[in-house]
Amino acid sequence: MSGLLAARELAGAGFQVTVLEASDSWGGCVGSHVVSGLKLDSGAESFATRSSAVADLAAELGLAGNIVSPDPSGAWVQLPDGPRELPKTGILGIPASPWDPEVRRSLGLLGAIRASLDRWLPATVGTSKDVASVSSLVRARMGRRVLRRLVEPVVGGVHSADPGLLDVDVVAPGLREGVRKHGSLAAAVAAQRKSGPTGGRVKAGSAVAGLKDGMHTLVAALVEDLQGRGVHLEAGVRADAVTRTSVGWFVSGSGRAFDCEVLVVALDGPSAVSLLEDALPALASHRPAKGPDIRLVSLVLDFPELDSKPRGTGILVAPQTPGIQAKALTHATAKWEWLAAKAGPGTHVLRLSYGRSGDASDDAALDASDGRGEAGTDQQLLKAALADASALLEVHLSETDVVGWDVVRWPGSLPFASVGHKQRVDAIRSICAATGNLAVVGGWLSGNGLAAVVADTPRQVRALLS
């Protein structure tokens, strides 16, 4: 997505633009696949509404009328002692009120009392250091129980990482500043929830939104927009080498060669550094770690018993929960009205997500081959998904209930923004900016999620052009 957005910005500035894409499809993690006749999102299926960036882009591409909110029933969390409703007014699982009924049920009386102390703590608690993790902020202000029972499952499901590793200023921009302004973490969460600028296109209270017919429709509209602007889209062309020239850059790969005045690299972090380090040796020491390998198992089921939406729009799994390998389950036909209408009565779409930073043992168990290579590991994932879905939804699912299924792998596609992320990004971008004609963009720099990428990419291109 960052590459397509950069191309749009450059074309708008009057450049002749060529986009090189190694694969045969556009949009990266905003993809699609067909399962049992239903065209589903194979990657991102919603976007955060903390800013208007994605909604504004959708409107510019003629999709404003297709922005939809998820079902208001909300999501659940699976804890070691059973399932609980997640607070509907939280950010990253951090509650706006420790005394909301669903919050108190998850925390217990003592946990809610401890979380309430946030209101009386000095605003400097958790906000005074230059950088802070999600864990350190939450633990300091609301206590360990909020962290373990609410925040860890949400952060693990969304970012595939331990909240102790994540830079809170990147994954929840403005939250620490909100504590200083409003006096407590709960008040900062409430203020952010109310102020999300979505131009009236998303229902109040929703932390995410989607697009009717799927987020992949945004990619299709963006590609059509680029074609209308005269952008050359070269699929199946992998950039293997980059060298500097007296007037710009020389890019080669897949038997092709390109001279360019301005270069934008929109790859994952390790690949971007590998491509550029010969031309810019100073980048070599800034190579980021590879993100966790994510596997998404999509199930289309003929199972009318799920019409009752037993776990709302889905369920996130606390890391310490025994017997469950999935980190999250999305009940897609319960979450999106348009998909339920397409699927028809009694047909349900579930998506289970596997892969969390540090889960090497679980990954090995899931990917253990049964002698049939890739197909074998897919079959292992299907069995795990059916077992996990049965446990999480408290129903009995078997392969006879499956109308169609698919496994999509996103290797290393969710690098997490660890503590000190902004400082590292500044260093990388300073090296690139010093050339005068190079920019690097993507989720490994902006932070994961469409909202972050869509907001950051045009800003970086404009900085390059200025």
GUBA-148650 format. One line per 2 residues: number of its first residue (from 0); for each residue x negated, y negated, z negated of C-alpha. Coordinates in steps of 0.2 Angstrom, whole numbers, plus 2048, in hexadecimal, padded with zeros to 3 digits. Layout:
residues N
NUM = X,Y,Z ~ ... $
//
This chain:
residues 466
0 = 800,800,800 ~ 7F2,7F4,7FC $
2 = 7EB,7F6,80D ~ 7FB,7F3,816 $
4 = 7FE,7E3,80B ~ 7ED,7DD,80E $
6 = 7F0,7DF,821 ~ 800,7D5,820 $
8 = 7F8,7C7,817 ~ 7E9,7C6,823 $
10 = 7F5,7C7,832 ~ 7FF,7B8,82A $
12 = 7EF,7AE,82A ~ 7EC,7B1,83C $
14 = 7E0,7BF,83D ~ 7E0,7CD,849 $
16 = 7E1,7DC,83D ~ 7DD,7EE,83F $
18 = 7E2,7FB,831 ~ 7D8,80B,830 $
20 = 7E1,819,827 ~ 7D9,82A,825 $
22 = 7E9,834,823 ~ 7F8,835,82F $
24 = 804,82B,824 ~ 805,81A,81D $
26 = 808,813,80B ~ 7FD,81E,801 $
28 = 806,823,7F1 ~ 816,81C,7F7 $
30 = 81A,82B,802 ~ 829,836,807 $
32 = 82C,849,80A ~ 83C,853,80F $
34 = 842,860,803 ~ 851,86A,807 $
36 = 857,85D,814 ~ 855,84E,807 $
38 = 848,841,80B ~ 840,83E,7FA $
40 = 832,833,7F3 ~ 822,83D,7F2 $
42 = 819,830,7E7 ~ 81F,820,7DF $
44 = 832,820,7DD ~ 835,80F,7D4 $
46 = 82C,7FF,7D0 ~ 82A,7F5,7C0 $
48 = 835,7E5,7BF ~ 829,7DC,7B4 $
50 = 826,7D0,7C2 ~ 82F,7CC,7D2 $
52 = 821,7D2,7DE ~ 828,7E1,7E5 $
54 = 83A,7DA,7E5 ~ 834,7CB,7EF $
56 = 82A,7D6,7FB ~ 83A,7E1,7FE $
58 = 844,7D1,801 ~ 837,7CB,80E $
60 = 838,7DC,817 ~ 84B,7DB,817 $
62 = 84E,7E8,809 ~ 855,7DC,7FC $
64 = 866,7E4,7FD ~ 85F,7F5,7FA $
66 = 857,7F2,7E9 ~ 860,7FD,7DC $
68 = 85F,7FF,7C9 ~ 85E,811,7C2 $
70 = 86C,819,7B8 ~ 86E,810,7A7 $
72 = 86E,820,79D ~ 85B,81E,79B $
74 = 84D,82B,798 ~ 849,836,78A $
76 = 839,83C,782 ~ 835,84E,77D $
78 = 82C,84E,76C ~ 825,85D,763 $
80 = 835,85E,758 ~ 841,85B,767 $
82 = 848,84F,773 ~ 84C,83D,76F $
84 = 853,82E,779 ~ 846,821,77E $
86 = 84A,80F,779 ~ 852,807,788 $
88 = 84A,7F6,784 ~ 838,7FB,782 $
90 = 828,7F8,78C ~ 81C,807,78D $
92 = 827,80F,780 ~ 824,800,774 $
94 = 835,7FC,76D ~ 83D,7EA,76C $
96 = 845,7EF,75C ~ 840,7FD,750 $
98 = 851,7FE,74A ~ 85A,802,75A $
100 = 863,813,757 ~ 859,81D,764 $
102 = 848,816,75D ~ 84C,81A,74B $
104 = 851,82C,750 ~ 840,82E,758 $
106 = 836,825,74A ~ 840,82A,73A $
108 = 843,81E,72C ~ 831,81C,727 $
110 = 82B,81A,739 ~ 838,80C,73C $
112 = 833,803,72C ~ 821,803,731 $
114 = 825,7FD,742 ~ 82F,7EF,73B $
116 = 820,7E8,732 ~ 81A,7E2,743 $
118 = 826,7D3,740 ~ 81D,7CD,731 $
120 = 80B,7D0,736 ~ 800,7C1,73C $
122 = 801,7BF,74F ~ 7EE,7C2,74F $
124 = 7F0,7D4,74A ~ 7EC,7DE,75A $
126 = 7E9,7CF,765 ~ 7D9,7C7,75F $
128 = 7CD,7D1,769 ~ 7C8,7CD,77A $
130 = 7CE,7DE,780 ~ 7D9,7EB,778 $
132 = 7E1,7FC,77C ~ 7F3,800,77C $
134 = 7F0,80B,76D ~ 7E7,7FE,763 $
136 = 7F5,7F1,765 ~ 803,7FD,761 $
138 = 7FB,806,753 ~ 7F6,7F5,74B $
140 = 807,7ED,74C ~ 813,7FB,74C $
142 = 80A,80A,745 ~ 805,81C,74A $
144 = 817,823,74C ~ 81C,817,759 $
146 = 80C,81B,762 ~ 80E,82E,762 $
148 = 820,830,764 ~ 824,822,770 $
150 = 815,81A,779 ~ 80A,829,77C $
152 = 818,833,786 ~ 81C,823,790 $
154 = 80A,81F,794 ~ 806,831,798 $
156 = 815,832,7A4 ~ 812,822,7AD $
158 = 7FF,820,7AC ~ 7F9,832,7AA $
160 = 7ED,82C,79C ~ 7EB,82A,789 $
162 = 7F1,819,783 ~ 7E1,818,779 $
164 = 7D7,816,78A ~ 7E2,80A,793 $
166 = 7DF,7F7,793 ~ 7F0,7EF,78C $
168 = 7ED,7DF,796 ~ 7ED,7E9,7A6 $
170 = 7FB,7F5,7A4 ~ 806,7E9,79A $
172 = 801,7D8,7A0 ~ 805,7C9,794 $
174 = 80B,7D5,786 ~ 7FD,7CF,77A $
176 = 7FF,7BD,77F ~ 812,7C0,77B $
178 = 80E,7C6,769 ~ 804,7B6,766 $
180 = 812,7AB,76D ~ 821,7B4,765 $
182 = 819,7BA,755 ~ 81C,7CD,757 $
184 = 81A,7DC,763 ~ 82C,7DF,763 $
186 = 830,7CD,767 ~ 824,7CD,775 $
188 = 82B,7DD,77D ~ 83D,7D6,77B $
190 = 837,7C6,784 ~ 82E,7CF,792 $
192 = 83E,7D9,795 ~ 849,7CA,796 $
194 = 83D,7C0,7A1 ~ 83A,7CC,7AF $
196 = 83C,7C1,7BF ~ 846,7CC,7CB $
198 = 850,7BF,7D3 ~ 860,7C6,7CD $
200 = 85D,7D6,7D8 ~ 85B,7E2,7C9 $
202 = 867,7E5,7BB ~ 862,7DD,7AA $
204 = 859,7E9,79F ~ 852,7F4,7AC $
206 = 83F,7F6,7AB ~ 83E,7FE,7BD $
208 = 848,7FD,7CD ~ 848,807,7DD $
210 = 84D,806,7EF ~ 85C,80E,7F6 $
212 = 856,81D,801 ~ 846,81D,7F7 $
214 = 836,812,7F5 ~ 82E,81A,805 $
216 = 83A,80E,80E ~ 830,800,809 $
218 = 821,807,812 ~ 82B,80A,822 $
220 = 831,7F8,821 ~ 81F,7F1,81E $
222 = 818,7FB,82C ~ 826,7F4,838 $
224 = 821,7E3,832 ~ 80F,7E5,835 $
226 = 813,7EC,847 ~ 81D,7DC,84A $
228 = 80E,7D2,845 ~ 803,7DA,851 $
230 = 7F9,7E4,844 ~ 7F0,7F3,84C $
232 = 7F4,803,841 ~ 7E7,810,844 $
234 = 7EC,821,83B ~ 7E0,82F,83A $
236 = 7D1,824,83A ~ 7C6,826,82B $
238 = 7B9,819,827 ~ 7A9,822,824 $
240 = 79C,814,824 ~ 79B,802,821 $
242 = 78D,7F6,825 ~ 78B,7E3,825 $
244 = 787,7DA,834 ~ 782,7C8,837 $
246 = 794,7C3,83A ~ 79E,7CF,830 $
248 = 79F,7E2,82E ~ 79D,7F2,839 $
250 = 7A9,800,835 ~ 7A7,812,83C $
252 = 7B0,822,83A ~ 7B9,830,843 $
254 = 7AF,82C,853 ~ 7B5,81A,853 $
256 = 7AC,809,84F ~ 7B3,7F8,84B $
258 = 7AB,7E7,849 ~ 7B4,7DB,83D $
260 = 7B2,7CA,836 ~ 7BB,7CE,826 $
262 = 7BD,7DF,81D ~ 7C9,7E4,810 $
264 = 7C6,7F5,808 ~ 7D6,7FD,801 $
266 = 7D0,80E,7FA ~ 7D0,817,7EA $
268 = 7C1,811,7DF ~ 7B5,81F,7E1 $
270 = 7B7,81F,7F4 ~ 7B6,80C,7F5 $
272 = 7A6,80C,7EC ~ 79F,81A,7F6 $
274 = 7A3,811,807 ~ 79C,801,802 $
276 = 78D,805,7F6 ~ 780,806,805 $
278 = 785,7F5,80A ~ 787,7EE,7F9 $
280 = 77B,7F8,7ED ~ 781,7EE,7DE $
282 = 792,7F7,7DF ~ 78A,808,7DB $
284 = 78A,805,7C8 ~ 79C,801,7C8 $
286 = 7A3,811,7CF ~ 7B3,815,7C5 $
288 = 7B8,826,7BF ~ 7C4,831,7C9 $
290 = 7D5,830,7C3 ~ 7DF,840,7BE $
292 = 7E6,84C,7CB ~ 7F9,84A,7CC $
294 = 804,857,7D2 ~ 817,854,7D5 $
296 = 823,862,7D6 ~ 834,85E,7DE $
298 = 842,86A,7DC ~ 853,869,7E5 $
300 = 85F,874,7DB ~ 871,87A,7DD $
302 = 875,878,7CA ~ 885,86F,7C6 $
304 = 881,871,7B3 ~ 876,862,7B5 $
306 = 884,857,7BA ~ 885,852,7A8 $
308 = 873,849,7A9 ~ 86E,852,799 $
310 = 85E,847,797 ~ 863,838,7A0 $
312 = 858,832,7AE ~ 84A,83E,7A8 $
314 = 83F,842,79A ~ 82D,83E,795 $
316 = 822,84B,78C ~ 818,846,77D $
318 = 806,84D,77F ~ 807,857,76E $
320 = 817,860,774 ~ 813,873,774 $
322 = 819,87E,783 ~ 81C,871,790 $
324 = 80F,86E,79D ~ 818,860,7A7 $
326 = 815,84E,7A1 ~ 825,848,7A8 $
328 = 835,84D,7B0 ~ 840,841,7BB $
330 = 852,846,7BE ~ 852,83D,7CE $
332 = 865,840,7D2 ~ 86A,83A,7C1 $
334 = 85E,82A,7C3 ~ 863,825,7D4 $
336 = 875,824,7D9 ~ 871,823,7EC $
338 = 867,834,7EB ~ 875,83C,7E1 $
340 = 881,837,7EF ~ 876,83E,7FC $
342 = 873,84E,7F3 ~ 885,852,7F0 $
344 = 88F,859,7E1 ~ 885,866,7D7 $
346 = 875,863,7E0 ~ 867,85C,7D5 $
348 = 855,856,7D9 ~ 848,857,7CB $
350 = 836,852,7CC ~ 829,858,7BF $
352 = 818,850,7BE ~ 808,859,7B9 $
354 = 7F7,852,7B5 ~ 7F1,847,7A7 $
356 = 7E0,840,7A4 ~ 7D7,84D,799 $
358 = 7E3,85B,79D ~ 7D5,866,7A5 $
360 = 7DB,876,79C ~ 7ED,874,7A2 $
362 = 7E8,86F,7B3 ~ 7DD,87F,7B4 $
364 = 7EC,88A,7AF ~ 7F8,882,7BB $
366 = 7EC,883,7CA ~ 7E6,895,7C6 $
368 = 7E7,89E,7D7 ~ 7F0,8AE,7D9 $
370 = 7E5,8B3,7E8 ~ 7F0,8A9,7F5 $
372 = 7E7,899,7F4 ~ 7F1,889,7F5 $
374 = 801,892,7F7 ~ 7FD,89B,7E7 $
376 = 7FA,88C,7DD ~ 80A,884,7E3 $
378 = 814,894,7DD ~ 80C,892,7CC $
380 = 812,880,7CC ~ 823,885,7D1 $
382 = 824,892,7C2 ~ 81D,885,7B6 $
384 = 82A,878,7BC ~ 839,883,7BA $
386 = 833,888,7A9 ~ 830,876,7A4 $
388 = 840,870,7AB ~ 84A,87E,7A2 $
390 = 842,879,792 ~ 844,866,794 $
392 = 856,866,79A ~ 85B,875,78F $
394 = 862,87F,79D ~ 85C,88F,7A6 $
396 = 855,88C,7B7 ~ 84F,89A,7C2 $
398 = 849,89B,7D4 ~ 85A,8A0,7DA $
400 = 860,88F,7D5 ~ 853,886,7E0 $
402 = 859,880,7F1 ~ 848,879,7F6 $
404 = 838,874,7EE ~ 827,86C,7F2 $
406 = 817,867,7E9 ~ 80E,857,7ED $
408 = 7FC,854,7E7 ~ 7F5,843,7E4 $
410 = 7E3,846,7E0 ~ 7DA,838,7D5 $
412 = 7E8,82C,7DA ~ 7EC,825,7C9 $
414 = 7DC,81E,7C2 ~ 7E0,816,7B1 $
416 = 7DB,804,7AC ~ 7D0,808,79D $
418 = 7CB,7FB,790 ~ 7C1,7ED,798 $
420 = 7C8,7F0,7A9 ~ 7CA,7DE,7AD $
422 = 7B7,7DA,7AA ~ 7B2,7E9,7B5 $
424 = 7BE,7E3,7C3 ~ 7B7,7D2,7C2 $
426 = 7A5,7D9,7C4 ~ 7AA,7E3,7D3 $
428 = 7B4,7D5,7DC ~ 7A6,7C9,7D8 $
430 = 799,7D4,7E2 ~ 7A5,7D6,7F0 $
432 = 7AA,7C3,7F0 ~ 798,7BE,7F2 $
434 = 798,7C5,803 ~ 7A5,7B8,808 $
436 = 7AE,7C4,813 ~ 7B3,7D4,809 $
438 = 7C1,7D8,7FD ~ 7C5,7E8,7F4 $
440 = 7D7,7EB,7EF ~ 7E1,7FA,7E8 $
442 = 7E8,801,7D8 ~ 7D7,805,7D1 $
444 = 7D4,7F2,7CF ~ 7E6,7EA,7CD $
446 = 7EC,7F8,7C2 ~ 7F8,806,7C7 $
448 = 80A,803,7CD ~ 812,7FA,7DC $
450 = 815,7EA,7D1 ~ 802,7E8,7CE $
452 = 7FC,7EC,7E0 ~ 809,7E2,7E8 $
454 = 805,7D3,7DD ~ 7F2,7D5,7DE $
456 = 7EF,7D9,7F0 ~ 7F5,7C9,7F8 $
458 = 7EC,7BF,7EB ~ 7DB,7C7,7EF $
460 = 7DD,7C4,801 ~ 7E1,7B2,7FF $
462 = 7D2,7B0,7F4 ~ 7C7,7B8,801 $
464 = 7CE,7AD,80F ~ 7CC,79D,804 $
//
